[in-house]
Amino acid sequence: MAVLTVAELGVAFGGWRVRHYQHSLEVLMIAAGVMVLLAGLIWDRADTDGGRVRQRIARVLGGLYGVLALFVLQLFVLGDLGVFASAPSYGGKALATPEAKLLVPLPGGLTVVNDMTSCADSDAGGFCDRTFAIAATDGTPDDQVAGRLLAHLGDSGGWTFGPAVEERLVDWSGTRWRACRTAGWWLDRQNEHVSVFAFTPGIPHNNGFAPAQAAATVEFAFSHNQVCK
């Protein structure tokens, strides 16, 4: 039990480092602990041939605790699987905000000029995203910044991007590359998205989160959508 407790604490406080299997391991270890407790109570009863009144009361209370714990764990598992979610999704586990370490440190000569995060719910499930605006500080032409970012994300994160897509709005335009992969085990399953957007050189822009000096943006998003797209 002591070993299981220490392991549970390690996973519970592991945070971002164990996000792909945190809840799954917690549930399995707690369930294992409860089963060890119940097995111990059964063994103790057989070894003491019933025992004294205090021992019987302790066994009853321990048994009730074990049964209640398993019931609560069942609700926890169903919640993480998305059974109680209002929209179809991989699960109901709360999504973490993407950390900066998914992108930084950047290659030399590139710098983050803005960093914005947000989390929300949608008809397709919850999502959390983080958007970085990137500028060059070493004279790299604006039209080459996105290429350096794509190479960096491929090398550091193993991302494989789809074909470039042109996007045009009233006050800005550019090219976007997208990638998506499903990660996490059992209760921790989620989609992880990344997109790189390059502003069209020579066309002024300032769309609220990307200052005028930014040449490109990188957006990471975590979601429970069933289709990775």
ZAMARGU-4260 file (C-alpha; in steps of 0.2 Angstrom, whole numbers, plus 5000, padded with zeros to 4 digits):
<rodrens>
0) 5000/5000/5000 | 5014/5012/5004 | 5022/5009/4987 | 5006/5012/4978 | 5003/5028/4988
5) 5020/5035/4984 | 5017/5031/4966 | 4999/5039/4966 | 5007/5055/4973 | 5020/5055/4960
10) 5008/5054/4946 | 4995/5066/4954 | 5009/5079/4955 | 5017/5075/4939 | 5007/5088/4930
15) 5011/5092/4911 | 5025/5078/4910 | 5012/5064/4913 | 4997/5072/4904 | 4996/5058/4892
20) 4993/5045/4905 | 4990/5054/4922 | 4971/5050/4925 | 4973/5032/4918 | 4987/5028/4930
25) 4978/5036/4944 | 4963/5026/4942 | 4972/5009/4940 | 4983/5012/4955 | 4969/5018/4966
30) 4959/5003/4961 | 4973/4992/4964 | 4975/4999/4982 | 4957/4996/4986 | 4958/4978/4980
35) 4973/4976/4991 | 4964/4983/5006 | 4949/4972/5003 | 4960/4956/5001 | 4969/4961/5017
40) 4952/4962/5026 | 4947/4945/5020 | 4963/4938/5025 | 4963/4946/5042 | 4945/4939/5045
45) 4951/4921/5040 | 4967/4922/5051 | 4958/4928/5066 | 4943/4917/5064 | 4931/4932/5065
50) 4941/4942/5079 | 4934/4954/5092 | 4920/4966/5090 | 4933/4980/5087 | 4941/4970/5073
55) 4924/4966/5065 | 4919/4985/5066 | 4935/4989/5058 | 4933/4976/5044 | 4915/4982/5040
60) 4921/5001/5039 | 4935/4996/5028 | 4924/4986/5017 | 4912/5000/5015 | 4926/5012/5011
65) 4932/5000/4998 | 4915/4998/4990 | 4912/5017/4990 | 4929/5020/4983 | 4926/5008/4968
70) 4909/5017/4965 | 4917/5034/4965 | 4931/5028/4953 | 4918/5021/4942 | 4910/5038/4941
75) 4927/5046/4938 | 4930/5034/4924 | 4914/5037/4915 | 4916/5056/4917 | 4933/5055/4909
80) 4927/5044/4895 | 4914/5057/4891 | 4898/5047/4895 | 4891/5063/4904 | 4897/5075/4890
85) 4884/5084/4880 | 4893/5082/4864 | 4902/5067/4856 | 4920/5067/4861 | 4935/5056/4866
90) 4932/5060/4884 | 4927/5073/4898 | 4944/5075/4906 | 4948/5093/4908 | 4961/5099/4895
95) 4977/5107/4899 | 4983/5123/4891 | 4997/5119/4879 | 5014/5124/4887 | 5027/5135/4879
100) 5039/5121/4878 | 5030/5114/4863 | 5038/5128/4853 | 5052/5136/4863 | 5067/5137/4862
105) 5066/5144/4845 | 5079/5143/4832 | 5092/5157/4833 | 5086/5173/4825 | 5067/5170/4829
110) 5058/5177/4844 | 5040/5177/4851 | 5032/5194/4851 | 5015/5189/4858 | 5008/5174/4867
115) 4990/5171/4869 | 4980/5157/4877 | 4962/5152/4878 | 4950/5138/4883 | 4932/5135/4879
120) 4918/5123/4875 | 4910/5120/4858 | 4897/5108/4850 | 4912/5097/4846 | 4919/5096/4864
125) 4931/5107/4874 | 4947/5114/4868 | 4962/5124/4874 | 4974/5133/4863 | 4990/5144/4863
130) 4995/5155/4849 | 5012/5163/4847 | 5016/5177/4836 | 5034/5175/4829 | 5046/5188/4822
135) 5064/5187/4815 | 5078/5197/4823 | 5092/5191/4812 | 5086/5198/4796 | 5078/5182/4790
140) 5066/5187/4776 | 5047/5186/4782 | 5043/5174/4768 | 5056/5162/4776 | 5051/5162/4794
145) 5037/5150/4792 | 5049/5137/4783 | 5061/5138/4798 | 5046/5136/4810 | 5040/5121/4800
150) 5057/5113/4800 | 5059/5117/4819 | 5042/5109/4823 | 5046/5093/4813 | 5063/5091/4821
155) 5058/5095/4839 | 5040/5088/4840 | 5040/5076/4825 | 5025/5085/4817 | 5021/5081/4799
160) 5011/5095/4790 | 4998/5094/4777 | 4998/5105/4761 | 4999/5124/4762 | 4982/5132/4761
165) 4979/5151/4756 | 4968/5161/4767 | 4962/5178/4764 | 4951/5190/4775 | 4947/5208/4773
170) 4963/5215/4782 | 4976/5201/4780 | 4980/5186/4770 | 4993/5172/4771 | 4997/5154/4770
175) 4993/5140/4783 | 5000/5123/4786 | 4991/5111/4798 | 4995/5095/4808 | 4985/5085/4820
180) 4988/5069/4830 | 4979/5059/4843 | 4989/5056/4859 | 4986/5049/4876 | 4981/5033/4884
185) 4963/5027/4888 | 4956/5041/4900 | 4969/5054/4894 | 4966/5052/4875 | 4965/5069/4866
190) 4968/5077/4849 | 4983/5088/4848 | 4983/5101/4834 | 4996/5113/4827 | 4995/5126/4813
195) 5008/5138/4806 | 5002/5154/4797 | 5013/5165/4787 | 5007/5183/4783 | 5009/5188/4765
200) 5024/5199/4764 | 5021/5217/4761 | 5003/5217/4766 | 5001/5227/4782 | 4992/5217/4796
205) 4988/5218/4815 | 4974/5207/4819 | 4974/5209/4838 | 4986/5195/4843 | 4999/5196/4830
210) 5009/5213/4830 | 5013/5221/4814 | 5031/5215/4815 | 5026/5197/4816 | 5030/5187/4801
215) 5020/5171/4806 | 5010/5163/4820 | 5011/5146/4828 | 4995/5139/4836 | 4994/5123/4847
220) 4977/5117/4852 | 4971/5102/4862 | 4953/5095/4860 | 4942/5080/4862 | 4935/5080/4845
225) 4932/5063/4838 | 4940/5067/4821 | 4957/5074/4820 | 4957/5087/4806
</rodrens>
